């Protein structure tokens, strides 16, 4: 009887955890169903790419083992590449980058 932990973060700095004892041969989908995630998420069900075991994506049909941490991921609100471009645009080309913080009188590039 494997003991697993199902985790979900509905918002930043907020984590809900459900420790479960499951019968042998259970899958990730069985664990999510048994956790009560649907009630906590207002009836939502995770999609195929929204599940992971210890930080690595997995399928809902993956069998669980003793001590597994099943994670339910939420969708990103902003594409990280777009967010980086916006930050760069705000601070300007001279204030960003590897050599932006130079010592006074230092050679270029140091």
Phi and psi restraints in degrees (range 20) as a CNS / XPLOR table:
assign (resid 1 and name C) (resid 2 and name N)
       (resid 2 and name CA) (resid 2 and name C) 1.0 -72.2 20.0 2
assign (resid 2 and name N) (resid 2 and name CA)
       (resid 2 and name C) (resid 3 and name N) 1.0 139.4 20.0 2
assign (resid 2 and name C) (resid 3 and name N)
       (resid 3 and name CA) (resid 3 and name C) 1.0 -102.2 20.0 2
assign (resid 3 and name N) (resid 3 and name CA)
       (resid 3 and name C) (resid 4 and name N) 1.0 122.5 20.0 2
assign (resid 3 and name C) (resid 4 and name N)
       (resid 4 and name CA) (resid 4 and name C) 1.0 -127.9 20.0 2
assign (resid 4 and name N) (resid 4 and name CA)
       (resid 4 and name C) (resid 5 and name N) 1.0 168.0 20.0 2
assign (resid 4 and name C) (resid 5 and name N)
       (resid 5 and name CA) (resid 5 and name C) 1.0 -125.8 20.0 2
assign (resid 5 and name N) (resid 5 and name CA)
       (resid 5 and name C) (resid 6 and name N) 1.0 125.5 20.0 2
assign (resid 5 and name C) (resid 6 and name N)
       (resid 6 and name CA) (resid 6 and name C) 1.0 -103.9 20.0 2
assign (resid 6 and name N) (resid 6 and name CA)
       (resid 6 and name C) (resid 7 and name N) 1.0 127.3 20.0 2
assign (resid 6 and name C) (resid 7 and name N)
       (resid 7 and name CA) (resid 7 and name C) 1.0 -123.5 20.0 2
assign (resid 7 and name N) (resid 7 and name CA)
       (resid 7 and name C) (resid 8 and name N) 1.0 144.9 20.0 2
assign (resid 7 and name C) (resid 8 and name N)
       (resid 8 and name CA) (resid 8 and name C) 1.0 -149.5 20.0 2
assign (resid 8 and name N) (resid 8 and name CA)
       (resid 8 and name C) (resid 9 and name N) 1.0 138.4 20.0 2
assign (resid 8 and name C) (resid 9 and name N)
       (resid 9 and name CA) (resid 9 and name C) 1.0 -114.4 20.0 2
assign (resid 9 and name N) (resid 9 and name CA)
       (resid 9 and name C) (resid 10 and name N) 1.0 102.2 20.0 2
assign (resid 9 and name C) (resid 10 and name N)
       (resid 10 and name CA) (resid 10 and name C) 1.0 -71.9 20.0 2
assign (resid 10 and name N) (resid 10 and name CA)
       (resid 10 and name C) (resid 11 and name N) 1.0 -22.6 20.0 2
assign (resid 10 and name C) (resid 11 and name N)
       (resid 11 and name CA) (resid 11 and name C) 1.0 -152.2 20.0 2
assign (resid 11 and name N) (resid 11 and name CA)
       (resid 11 and name C) (resid 12 and name N) 1.0 163.9 20.0 2
assign (resid 11 and name C) (resid 12 and name N)
       (resid 12 and name CA) (resid 12 and name C) 1.0 -57.8 20.0 2
assign (resid 12 and name N) (resid 12 and name CA)
       (resid 12 and name C) (resid 13 and name N) 1.0 139.4 20.0 2
assign (resid 12 and name C) (resid 13 and name N)
       (resid 13 and name CA) (resid 13 and name C) 1.0 63.4 20.0 2
assign (resid 13 and name N) (resid 13 and name CA)
       (resid 13 and name C) (resid 14 and name N) 1.0 23.1 20.0 2
assign (resid 13 and name C) (resid 14 and name N)
       (resid 14 and name CA) (resid 14 and name C) 1.0 -134.5 20.0 2
assign (resid 14 and name N) (resid 14 and name CA)
       (resid 14 and name C) (resid 15 and name N) 1.0 121.8 20.0 2
assign (resid 14 and name C) (resid 15 and name N)
       (resid 15 and name CA) (resid 15 and name C) 1.0 -129.7 20.0 2
assign (resid 15 and name N) (resid 15 and name CA)
       (resid 15 and name C) (resid 16 and name N) 1.0 130.6 20.0 2
assign (resid 15 and name C) (resid 16 and name N)
       (resid 16 and name CA) (resid 16 and name C) 1.0 -106.8 20.0 2
assign (resid 16 and name N) (resid 16 and name CA)
       (resid 16 and name C) (resid 17 and name N) 1.0 133.5 20.0 2
assign (resid 16 and name C) (resid 17 and name N)
       (resid 17 and name CA) (resid 17 and name C) 1.0 -127.4 20.0 2
assign (resid 17 and name N) (resid 17 and name CA)
       (resid 17 and name C) (resid 18 and name N) 1.0 140.6 20.0 2
assign (resid 17 and name C) (resid 18 and name N)
       (resid 18 and name CA) (resid 18 and name C) 1.0 -127.8 20.0 2
assign (resid 18 and name N) (resid 18 and name CA)
       (resid 18 and name C) (resid 19 and name N) 1.0 105.1 20.0 2
assign (resid 18 and name C) (resid 19 and name N)
       (resid 19 and name CA) (resid 19 and name C) 1.0 -76.9 20.0 2
assign (resid 19 and name N) (resid 19 and name CA)
       (resid 19 and name C) (resid 20 and name N) 1.0 135.0 20.0 2
assign (resid 19 and name C) (resid 20 and name N)
       (resid 20 and name CA) (resid 20 and name C) 1.0 -134.6 20.0 2
assign (resid 20 and name N) (resid 20 and name CA)
       (resid 20 and name C) (resid 21 and name N) 1.0 147.6 20.0 2
assign (resid 20 and name C) (resid 21 and name N)
       (resid 21 and name CA) (resid 21 and name C) 1.0 -108.5 20.0 2
assign (resid 21 and name N) (resid 21 and name CA)
       (resid 21 and name C) (resid 22 and name N) 1.0 116.7 20.0 2
assign (resid 21 and name C) (resid 22 and name N)
       (resid 22 and name CA) (resid 22 and name C) 1.0 -112.8 20.0 2
assign (resid 22 and name N) (resid 22 and name CA)
       (resid 22 and name C) (resid 23 and name N) 1.0 153.4 20.0 2
assign (resid 22 and name C) (resid 23 and name N)
       (resid 23 and name CA) (resid 23 and name C) 1.0 -69.6 20.0 2
assign (resid 23 and name N) (resid 23 and name CA)
       (resid 23 and name C) (resid 24 and name N) 1.0 158.5 20.0 2
assign (resid 23 and name C) (resid 24 and name N)
       (resid 24 and name CA) (resid 24 and name C) 1.0 -57.9 20.0 2
assign (resid 24 and name N) (resid 24 and name CA)
       (resid 24 and name C) (resid 25 and name N) 1.0 143.7 20.0 2
assign (resid 24 and name C) (resid 25 and name N)
       (resid 25 and name CA) (resid 25 and name C) 1.0 83.6 20.0 2
assign (resid 25 and name N) (resid 25 and name CA)
       (resid 25 and name C) (resid 26 and name N) 1.0 8.7 20.0 2
assign (resid 25 and name C) (resid 26 and name N)
       (resid 26 and name CA) (resid 26 and name C) 1.0 -73.2 20.0 2
assign (resid 26 and name N) (resid 26 and name CA)
       (resid 26 and name C) (resid 27 and name N) 1.0 154.1 20.0 2
assign (resid 26 and name C) (resid 27 and name N)
       (resid 27 and name CA) (resid 27 and name C) 1.0 -110.3 20.0 2
assign (resid 27 and name N) (resid 27 and name CA)
       (resid 27 and name C) (resid 28 and name N) 1.0 174.9 20.0 2
assign (resid 27 and name C) (resid 28 and name N)
       (resid 28 and name CA) (resid 28 and name C) 1.0 -61.3 20.0 2
assign (resid 28 and name N) (resid 28 and name CA)
       (resid 28 and name C) (resid 29 and name N) 1.0 -40.0 20.0 2
assign (resid 28 and name C) (resid 29 and name N)
       (resid 29 and name CA) (resid 29 and name C) 1.0 -62.1 20.0 2
assign (resid 29 and name N) (resid 29 and name CA)
       (resid 29 and name C) (resid 30 and name N) 1.0 -39.3 20.0 2
assign (resid 29 and name C) (resid 30 and name N)
       (resid 30 and name CA) (resid 30 and name C) 1.0 -63.6 20.0 2
assign (resid 30 and name N) (resid 30 and name CA)
       (resid 30 and name C) (resid 31 and name N) 1.0 -40.0 20.0 2
assign (resid 30 and name C) (resid 31 and name N)
       (resid 31 and name CA) (resid 31 and name C) 1.0 -66.0 20.0 2
assign (resid 31 and name N) (resid 31 and name CA)
       (resid 31 and name C) (resid 32 and name N) 1.0 -41.7 20.0 2
assign (resid 31 and name C) (resid 32 and name N)
       (resid 32 and name CA) (resid 32 and name C) 1.0 -65.3 20.0 2
assign (resid 32 and name N) (resid 32 and name CA)
       (resid 32 and name C) (resid 33 and name N) 1.0 -41.4 20.0 2
assign (resid 32 and name C) (resid 33 and name N)
       (resid 33 and name CA) (resid 33 and name C) 1.0 -62.5 20.0 2
assign (resid 33 and name N) (resid 33 and name CA)
       (resid 33 and name C) (resid 34 and name N) 1.0 -43.0 20.0 2
assign (resid 33 and name C) (resid 34 and name N)
       (resid 34 and name CA) (resid 34 and name C) 1.0 -73.5 20.0 2
assign (resid 34 and name N) (resid 34 and name CA)
       (resid 34 and name C) (resid 35 and name N) 1.0 -19.6 20.0 2
assign (resid 34 and name C) (resid 35 and name N)
       (resid 35 and name CA) (resid 35 and name C) 1.0 -73.6 20.0 2
assign (resid 35 and name N) (resid 35 and name CA)
       (resid 35 and name C) (resid 36 and name N) 1.0 -24.7 20.0 2
assign (resid 35 and name C) (resid 36 and name N)
       (resid 36 and name CA) (resid 36 and name C) 1.0 85.8 20.0 2
assign (resid 36 and name N) (resid 36 and name CA)
       (resid 36 and name C) (resid 37 and name N) 1.0 20.1 20.0 2
assign (resid 36 and name C) (resid 37 and name N)
       (resid 37 and name CA) (resid 37 and name C) 1.0 -59.6 20.0 2
assign (resid 37 and name N) (resid 37 and name CA)
       (resid 37 and name C) (resid 38 and name N) 1.0 -39.8 20.0 2
assign (resid 37 and name C) (resid 38 and name N)
       (resid 38 and name CA) (resid 38 and name C) 1.0 -59.6 20.0 2
assign (resid 38 and name N) (resid 38 and name CA)
       (resid 38 and name C) (resid 39 and name N) 1.0 -39.4 20.0 2
assign (resid 38 and name C) (resid 39 and name N)
       (resid 39 and name CA) (resid 39 and name C) 1.0 -69.0 20.0 2
assign (resid 39 and name N) (resid 39 and name CA)
       (resid 39 and name C) (resid 40 and name N) 1.0 -39.4 20.0 2
assign (resid 39 and name C) (resid 40 and name N)
       (resid 40 and name CA) (resid 40 and name C) 1.0 -70.5 20.0 2
assign (resid 40 and name N) (resid 40 and name CA)
       (resid 40 and name C) (resid 41 and name N) 1.0 -30.5 20.0 2
assign (resid 40 and name C) (resid 41 and name N)
       (resid 41 and name CA) (resid 41 and name C) 1.0 -95.9 20.0 2
assign (resid 41 and name N) (resid 41 and name CA)
       (resid 41 and name C) (resid 42 and name N) 1.0 11.1 20.0 2
assign (resid 41 and name C) (resid 42 and name N)
       (resid 42 and name CA) (resid 42 and name C) 1.0 73.1 20.0 2
assign (resid 42 and name N) (resid 42 and name CA)
       (resid 42 and name C) (resid 43 and name N) 1.0 34.3 20.0 2
assign (resid 42 and name C) (resid 43 and name N)
       (resid 43 and name CA) (resid 43 and name C) 1.0 91.2 20.0 2
assign (resid 43 and name N) (resid 43 and name CA)
       (resid 43 and name C) (resid 44 and name N) 1.0 -1.7 20.0 2
assign (resid 43 and name C) (resid 44 and name N)
       (resid 44 and name CA) (resid 44 and name C) 1.0 -73.7 20.0 2
assign (resid 44 and name N) (resid 44 and name CA)
       (resid 44 and name C) (resid 45 and name N) 1.0 148.7 20.0 2
assign (resid 44 and name C) (resid 45 and name N)
       (resid 45 and name CA) (resid 45 and name C) 1.0 -118.3 20.0 2
assign (resid 45 and name N) (resid 45 and name CA)
       (resid 45 and name C) (resid 46 and name N) 1.0 140.1 20.0 2
assign (resid 45 and name C) (resid 46 and name N)
       (resid 46 and name CA) (resid 46 and name C) 1.0 -69.1 20.0 2
assign (resid 46 and name N) (resid 46 and name CA)
       (resid 46 and name C) (resid 47 and name N) 1.0 145.1 20.0 2
assign (resid 46 and name C) (resid 47 and name N)
       (resid 47 and name CA) (resid 47 and name C) 1.0 -78.9 20.0 2
assign (resid 47 and name N) (resid 47 and name CA)
       (resid 47 and name C) (resid 48 and name N) 1.0 -179.6 20.0 2
assign (resid 47 and name C) (resid 48 and name N)
       (resid 48 and name CA) (resid 48 and name C) 1.0 -66.3 20.0 2
assign (resid 48 and name N) (resid 48 and name CA)
       (resid 48 and name C) (resid 49 and name N) 1.0 -35.8 20.0 2
assign (resid 48 and name C) (resid 49 and name N)
       (resid 49 and name CA) (resid 49 and name C) 1.0 -90.2 20.0 2
assign (resid 49 and name N) (resid 49 and name CA)
       (resid 49 and name C) (resid 50 and name N) 1.0 7.5 20.0 2
assign (resid 49 and name C) (resid 50 and name N)
       (resid 50 and name CA) (resid 50 and name C) 1.0 -101.0 20.0 2
assign (resid 50 and name N) (resid 50 and name CA)
       (resid 50 and name C) (resid 51 and name N) 1.0 15.2 20.0 2
assign (resid 50 and name C) (resid 51 and name N)
       (resid 51 and name CA) (resid 51 and name C) 1.0 -122.5 20.0 2
assign (resid 51 and name N) (resid 51 and name CA)
       (resid 51 and name C) (resid 52 and name N) 1.0 149.6 20.0 2
assign (resid 51 and name C) (resid 52 and name N)
       (resid 52 and name CA) (resid 52 and name C) 1.0 -153.8 20.0 2
assign (resid 52 and name N) (resid 52 and name CA)
       (resid 52 and name C) (resid 53 and name N) 1.0 158.4 20.0 2
assign (resid 52 and name C) (resid 53 and name N)
       (resid 53 and name CA) (resid 53 and name C) 1.0 -116.4 20.0 2
assign (resid 53 and name N) (resid 53 and name CA)
       (resid 53 and name C) (resid 54 and name N) 1.0 116.1 20.0 2
assign (resid 53 and name C) (resid 54 and name N)
       (resid 54 and name CA) (resid 54 and name C) 1.0 52.1 20.0 2
assign (resid 54 and name N) (resid 54 and name CA)
       (resid 54 and name C) (resid 55 and name N) 1.0 43.7 20.0 2
assign (resid 54 and name C) (resid 55 and name N)
       (resid 55 and name CA) (resid 55 and name C) 1.0 84.7 20.0 2
assign (resid 55 and name N) (resid 55 and name CA)
       (resid 55 and name C) (resid 56 and name N) 1.0 3.8 20.0 2
assign (resid 55 and name C) (resid 56 and name N)
       (resid 56 and name CA) (resid 56 and name C) 1.0 -117.6 20.0 2
assign (resid 56 and name N) (resid 56 and name CA)
       (resid 56 and name C) (resid 57 and name N) 1.0 133.1 20.0 2
assign (resid 56 and name C) (resid 57 and name N)
       (resid 57 and name CA) (resid 57 and name C) 1.0 -58.8 20.0 2
assign (resid 57 and name N) (resid 57 and name CA)
       (resid 57 and name C) (resid 58 and name N) 1.0 144.8 20.0 2
assign (resid 57 and name C) (resid 58 and name N)
       (resid 58 and name CA) (resid 58 and name C) 1.0 -145.4 20.0 2
assign (resid 58 and name N) (resid 58 and name CA)
       (resid 58 and name C) (resid 59 and name N) 1.0 170.4 20.0 2
assign (resid 58 and name C) (resid 59 and name N)
       (resid 59 and name CA) (resid 59 and name C) 1.0 -93.7 20.0 2
assign (resid 59 and name N) (resid 59 and name CA)
       (resid 59 and name C) (resid 60 and name N) 1.0 164.6 20.0 2
assign (resid 59 and name C) (resid 60 and name N)
       (resid 60 and name CA) (resid 60 and name C) 1.0 -70.9 20.0 2
assign (resid 60 and name N) (resid 60 and name CA)
       (resid 60 and name C) (resid 61 and name N) 1.0 -19.7 20.0 2
assign (resid 60 and name C) (resid 61 and name N)
       (resid 61 and name CA) (resid 61 and name C) 1.0 -89.3 20.0 2
assign (resid 61 and name N) (resid 61 and name CA)
       (resid 61 and name C) (resid 62 and name N) 1.0 0.7 20.0 2
assign (resid 61 and name C) (resid 62 and name N)
       (resid 62 and name CA) (resid 62 and name C) 1.0 -65.5 20.0 2
assign (resid 62 and name N) (resid 62 and name CA)
       (resid 62 and name C) (resid 63 and name N) 1.0 129.1 20.0 2
assign (resid 62 and name C) (resid 63 and name N)
       (resid 63 and name CA) (resid 63 and name C) 1.0 -70.2 20.0 2
assign (resid 63 and name N) (resid 63 and name CA)
       (resid 63 and name C) (resid 64 and name N) 1.0 147.5 20.0 2
assign (resid 63 and name C) (resid 64 and name N)
       (resid 64 and name CA) (resid 64 and name C) 1.0 -98.5 20.0 2
assign (resid 64 and name N) (resid 64 and name CA)
       (resid 64 and name C) (resid 65 and name N) 1.0 153.0 20.0 2
assign (resid 64 and name C) (resid 65 and name N)
       (resid 65 and name CA) (resid 65 and name C) 1.0 -124.1 20.0 2
assign (resid 65 and name N) (resid 65 and name CA)
       (resid 65 and name C) (resid 66 and name N) 1.0 168.6 20.0 2
assign (resid 65 and name C) (resid 66 and name N)
       (resid 66 and name CA) (resid 66 and name C) 1.0 -55.4 20.0 2
assign (resid 66 and name N) (resid 66 and name CA)
       (resid 66 and name C) (resid 67 and name N) 1.0 128.7 20.0 2
assign (resid 66 and name C) (resid 67 and name N)
       (resid 67 and name CA) (resid 67 and name C) 1.0 83.8 20.0 2
assign (resid 67 and name N) (resid 67 and name CA)
       (resid 67 and name C) (resid 68 and name N) 1.0 5.3 20.0 2
assign (resid 67 and name C) (resid 68 and name N)
       (resid 68 and name CA) (resid 68 and name C) 1.0 -66.7 20.0 2
assign (resid 68 and name N) (resid 68 and name CA)
       (resid 68 and name C) (resid 69 and name N) 1.0 145.4 20.0 2
assign (resid 68 and name C) (resid 69 and name N)
       (resid 69 and name CA) (resid 69 and name C) 1.0 -112.3 20.0 2
assign (resid 69 and name N) (resid 69 and name CA)
       (resid 69 and name C) (resid 70 and name N) 1.0 110.5 20.0 2
assign (resid 69 and name C) (resid 70 and name N)
       (resid 70 and name CA) (resid 70 and name C) 1.0 -94.6 20.0 2
assign (resid 70 and name N) (resid 70 and name CA)
       (resid 70 and name C) (resid 71 and name N) 1.0 125.3 20.0 2
assign (resid 70 and name C) (resid 71 and name N)
       (resid 71 and name CA) (resid 71 and name C) 1.0 -113.9 20.0 2
assign (resid 71 and name N) (resid 71 and name CA)
       (resid 71 and name C) (resid 72 and name N) 1.0 134.9 20.0 2
assign (resid 71 and name C) (resid 72 and name N)
       (resid 72 and name CA) (resid 72 and name C) 1.0 -107.2 20.0 2
assign (resid 72 and name N) (resid 72 and name CA)
       (resid 72 and name C) (resid 73 and name N) 1.0 117.2 20.0 2
assign (resid 72 and name C) (resid 73 and name N)
       (resid 73 and name CA) (resid 73 and name C) 1.0 -90.4 20.0 2
assign (resid 73 and name N) (resid 73 and name CA)
       (resid 73 and name C) (resid 74 and name N) 1.0 146.0 20.0 2
assign (resid 73 and name C) (resid 74 and name N)
       (resid 74 and name CA) (resid 74 and name C) 1.0 -100.4 20.0 2
assign (resid 74 and name N) (resid 74 and name CA)
       (resid 74 and name C) (resid 75 and name N) 1.0 158.5 20.0 2
assign (resid 74 and name C) (resid 75 and name N)
       (resid 75 and name CA) (resid 75 and name C) 1.0 -70.8 20.0 2
assign (resid 75 and name N) (resid 75 and name CA)
       (resid 75 and name C) (resid 76 and name N) 1.0 148.5 20.0 2
assign (resid 75 and name C) (resid 76 and name N)
       (resid 76 and name CA) (resid 76 and name C) 1.0 -73.2 20.0 2
assign (resid 76 and name N) (resid 76 and name CA)
       (resid 76 and name C) (resid 77 and name N) 1.0 140.5 20.0 2
assign (resid 76 and name C) (resid 77 and name N)
       (resid 77 and name CA) (resid 77 and name C) 1.0 -84.2 20.0 2
assign (resid 77 and name N) (resid 77 and name CA)
       (resid 77 and name C) (resid 78 and name N) 1.0 -29.6 20.0 2
assign (resid 77 and name C) (resid 78 and name N)
       (resid 78 and name CA) (resid 78 and name C) 1.0 -133.2 20.0 2
assign (resid 78 and name N) (resid 78 and name CA)
       (resid 78 and name C) (resid 79 and name N) 1.0 137.4 20.0 2
assign (resid 78 and name C) (resid 79 and name N)
       (resid 79 and name CA) (resid 79 and name C) 1.0 -66.3 20.0 2
assign (resid 79 and name N) (resid 79 and name CA)
       (resid 79 and name C) (resid 80 and name N) 1.0 127.4 20.0 2
assign (resid 79 and name C) (resid 80 and name N)
       (resid 80 and name CA) (resid 80 and name C) 1.0 -57.9 20.0 2
assign (resid 80 and name N) (resid 80 and name CA)
       (resid 80 and name C) (resid 81 and name N) 1.0 -33.9 20.0 2
assign (resid 80 and name C) (resid 81 and name N)
       (resid 81 and name CA) (resid 81 and name C) 1.0 -67.3 20.0 2
assign (resid 81 and name N) (resid 81 and name CA)
       (resid 81 and name C) (resid 82 and name N) 1.0 -41.1 20.0 2
assign (resid 81 and name C) (resid 82 and name N)
       (resid 82 and name CA) (resid 82 and name C) 1.0 -66.3 20.0 2
assign (resid 82 and name N) (resid 82 and name CA)
       (resid 82 and name C) (resid 83 and name N) 1.0 -41.6 20.0 2
assign (resid 82 and name C) (resid 83 and name N)
       (resid 83 and name CA) (resid 83 and name C) 1.0 -62.4 20.0 2
assign (resid 83 and name N) (resid 83 and name CA)
       (resid 83 and name C) (resid 84 and name N) 1.0 -40.1 20.0 2
assign (resid 83 and name C) (resid 84 and name N)
       (resid 84 and name CA) (resid 84 and name C) 1.0 -65.6 20.0 2
assign (resid 84 and name N) (resid 84 and name CA)
       (resid 84 and name C) (resid 85 and name N) 1.0 -42.7 20.0 2
assign (resid 84 and name C) (resid 85 and name N)
       (resid 85 and name CA) (resid 85 and name C) 1.0 -60.8 20.0 2
assign (resid 85 and name N) (resid 85 and name CA)
       (resid 85 and name C) (resid 86 and name N) 1.0 -41.2 20.0 2
assign (resid 85 and name C) (resid 86 and name N)
       (resid 86 and name CA) (resid 86 and name C) 1.0 -65.1 20.0 2
assign (resid 86 and name N) (resid 86 and name CA)
       (resid 86 and name C) (resid 87 and name N) 1.0 -43.0 20.0 2
assign (resid 86 and name C) (resid 87 and name N)
       (resid 87 and name CA) (resid 87 and name C) 1.0 -61.5 20.0 2
assign (resid 87 and name N) (resid 87 and name CA)
       (resid 87 and name C) (resid 88 and name N) 1.0 -42.8 20.0 2
assign (resid 87 and name C) (resid 88 and name N)
       (resid 88 and name CA) (resid 88 and name C) 1.0 -63.1 20.0 2
assign (resid 88 and name N) (resid 88 and name CA)
       (resid 88 and name C) (resid 89 and name N) 1.0 -41.8 20.0 2
assign (resid 88 and name C) (resid 89 and name N)
       (resid 89 and name CA) (resid 89 and name C) 1.0 -64.4 20.0 2
assign (resid 89 and name N) (resid 89 and name CA)
       (resid 89 and name C) (resid 90 and name N) 1.0 -37.9 20.0 2
assign (resid 89 and name C) (resid 90 and name N)
       (resid 90 and name CA) (resid 90 and name C) 1.0 -67.1 20.0 2
assign (resid 90 and name N) (resid 90 and name CA)
       (resid 90 and name C) (resid 91 and name N) 1.0 -43.5 20.0 2
assign (resid 90 and name C) (resid 91 and name N)
       (resid 91 and name CA) (resid 91 and name C) 1.0 -87.6 20.0 2
assign (resid 91 and name N) (resid 91 and name CA)
       (resid 91 and name C) (resid 92 and name N) 1.0 -12.2 20.0 2
assign (resid 91 and name C) (resid 92 and name N)
       (resid 92 and name CA) (resid 92 and name C) 1.0 84.5 20.0 2
assign (resid 92 and name N) (resid 92 and name CA)
       (resid 92 and name C) (resid 93 and name N) 1.0 160.7 20.0 2
assign (resid 92 and name C) (resid 93 and name N)
       (resid 93 and name CA) (resid 93 and name C) 1.0 -70.1 20.0 2
assign (resid 93 and name N) (resid 93 and name CA)
       (resid 93 and name C) (resid 94 and name N) 1.0 -33.2 20.0 2
assign (resid 93 and name C) (resid 94 and name N)
       (resid 94 and name CA) (resid 94 and name C) 1.0 -75.3 20.0 2
assign (resid 94 and name N) (resid 94 and name CA)
       (resid 94 and name C) (resid 95 and name N) 1.0 -27.4 20.0 2
assign (resid 94 and name C) (resid 95 and name N)
       (resid 95 and name CA) (resid 95 and name C) 1.0 -92.2 20.0 2
assign (resid 95 and name N) (resid 95 and name CA)
       (resid 95 and name C) (resid 96 and name N) 1.0 -2.8 20.0 2
assign (resid 95 and name C) (resid 96 and name N)
       (resid 96 and name CA) (resid 96 and name C) 1.0 -115.5 20.0 2
assign (resid 96 and name N) (resid 96 and name CA)
       (resid 96 and name C) (resid 97 and name N) 1.0 164.6 20.0 2
assign (resid 96 and name C) (resid 97 and name N)
       (resid 97 and name CA) (resid 97 and name C) 1.0 105.1 20.0 2
assign (resid 97 and name N) (resid 97 and name CA)
       (resid 97 and name C) (resid 98 and name N) 1.0 178.7 20.0 2
assign (resid 97 and name C) (resid 98 and name N)
       (resid 98 and name CA) (resid 98 and name C) 1.0 -66.5 20.0 2
assign (resid 98 and name N) (resid 98 and name CA)
       (resid 98 and name C) (resid 99 and name N) 1.0 -38.8 20.0 2
assign (resid 98 and name C) (resid 99 and name N)
       (resid 99 and name CA) (resid 99 and name C) 1.0 -108.0 20.0 2
assign (resid 99 and name N) (resid 99 and name CA)
       (resid 99 and name C) (resid 100 and name N) 1.0 27.6 20.0 2
assign (resid 99 and name C) (resid 100 and name N)
       (resid 100 and name CA) (resid 100 and name C) 1.0 -70.3 20.0 2
assign (resid 100 and name N) (resid 100 and name CA)
       (resid 100 and name C) (resid 101 and name N) 1.0 -34.4 20.0 2
assign (resid 100 and name C) (resid 101 and name N)
       (resid 101 and name CA) (resid 101 and name C) 1.0 -97.0 20.0 2
assign (resid 101 and name N) (resid 101 and name CA)
       (resid 101 and name C) (resid 102 and name N) 1.0 80.7 20.0 2
assign (resid 101 and name C) (resid 102 and name N)
       (resid 102 and name CA) (resid 102 and name C) 1.0 -94.5 20.0 2
assign (resid 102 and name N) (resid 102 and name CA)
       (resid 102 and name C) (resid 103 and name N) 1.0 151.5 20.0 2
assign (resid 102 and name C) (resid 103 and name N)
       (resid 103 and name CA) (resid 103 and name C) 1.0 -71.6 20.0 2
assign (resid 103 and name N) (resid 103 and name CA)
       (resid 103 and name C) (resid 104 and name N) 1.0 148.1 20.0 2
assign (resid 103 and name C) (resid 104 and name N)
       (resid 104 and name CA) (resid 104 and name C) 1.0 -62.2 20.0 2
assign (resid 104 and name N) (resid 104 and name CA)
       (resid 104 and name C) (resid 105 and name N) 1.0 130.8 20.0 2
assign (resid 104 and name C) (resid 105 and name N)
       (resid 105 and name CA) (resid 105 and name C) 1.0 81.3 20.0 2
assign (resid 105 and name N) (resid 105 and name CA)
       (resid 105 and name C) (resid 106 and name N) 1.0 5.6 20.0 2
assign (resid 105 and name C) (resid 106 and name N)
       (resid 106 and name CA) (resid 106 and name C) 1.0 -75.9 20.0 2
assign (resid 106 and name N) (resid 106 and name CA)
       (resid 106 and name C) (resid 107 and name N) 1.0 158.0 20.0 2
assign (resid 106 and name C) (resid 107 and name N)
       (resid 107 and name CA) (resid 107 and name C) 1.0 -67.6 20.0 2
assign (resid 107 and name N) (resid 107 and name CA)
       (resid 107 and name C) (resid 108 and name N) 1.0 153.4 20.0 2
assign (resid 107 and name C) (resid 108 and name N)
       (resid 108 and name CA) (resid 108 and name C) 1.0 -60.3 20.0 2
assign (resid 108 and name N) (resid 108 and name CA)
       (resid 108 and name C) (resid 109 and name N) 1.0 134.2 20.0 2
assign (resid 108 and name C) (resid 109 and name N)
       (resid 109 and name CA) (resid 109 and name C) 1.0 92.3 20.0 2
assign (resid 109 and name N) (resid 109 and name CA)
       (resid 109 and name C) (resid 110 and name N) 1.0 -0.3 20.0 2
